[in-house]
Amino acid sequence: MATNAYHDNGTDDTAGKTRQLLELIKCTAITSECNSALLIGPRGSGKTTILKSILQELDQIKEVKNNLLQVHLNGLVQRDDRTALKEIARQINLENTLGDHVFVG
């Protein structure tokens, strides 16, 4: 599993970092690799904007669109594993699924 951290170190190479993150997510979706990325920066620095832009671009690629599942969590709301997993299940419509025994309540 590859992990990449993106941190604003004062240099403004936003385009390069954005392209690198886009390629990571694209490769992950197409090849089913297990990668993760951590975007770190102060509030209002553009983390969400960059990610939304990348996801919009990736949504235009059929191979990626068919394999990519987006789940949105908020650390202020989903503060522990239980509430995070419950929200993930809700967003991907797994509530009360019998096939793989997923029950959320």
Secondary structure as the mmCIF struct_conf table of DSSP 4:
data_model
#
loop_
_struct_conf.conf_type_id
_struct_conf.id
_struct_conf.beg_label_comp_id
_struct_conf.beg_label_asym_id
_struct_conf.beg_label_seq_id
_struct_conf.end_label_comp_id
_struct_conf.end_label_asym_id
_struct_conf.end_label_seq_id
STRN STRN1 ALA A 2 HIS A 7
BEND BEND1 GLY A 10 GLY A 10
HELX_RH_AL_P HELX_RH_AL_P1 THR A 14 THR A 31
TURN_TY1_P TURN_TY1_P1 SER A 32 SER A 32
STRN STRN2 ASN A 35 ILE A 40
TURN_TY1_P TURN_TY1_P2 ARG A 43 GLY A 44
BEND BEND2 SER A 45 GLY A 46
HELX_RH_AL_P HELX_RH_AL_P2 LYS A 47 LEU A 58
TURN_TY1_P TURN_TY1_P3 ASP A 59 GLN A 60
HELX_RH_AL_P HELX_RH_AL_P3 LYS A 62 LYS A 65
TURN_TY1_P TURN_TY1_P4 ASN A 66 ASN A 67
TURN_TY1_P TURN_TY1_P5 GLY A 75 VAL A 77
BEND BEND3 ASP A 80 ASP A 80
HELX_RH_AL_P HELX_RH_AL_P4 ASP A 81 GLN A 91
TURN_TY1_P TURN_TY1_P6 ILE A 92 ASN A 93
TURN_TY1_P TURN_TY1_P7 GLU A 95 ASN A 96
STRN STRN3 THR A 97 THR A 97
TURN_TY1_P TURN_TY1_P8 LEU A 98 HIS A 101
STRN STRN4 VAL A 102 VAL A 102
#
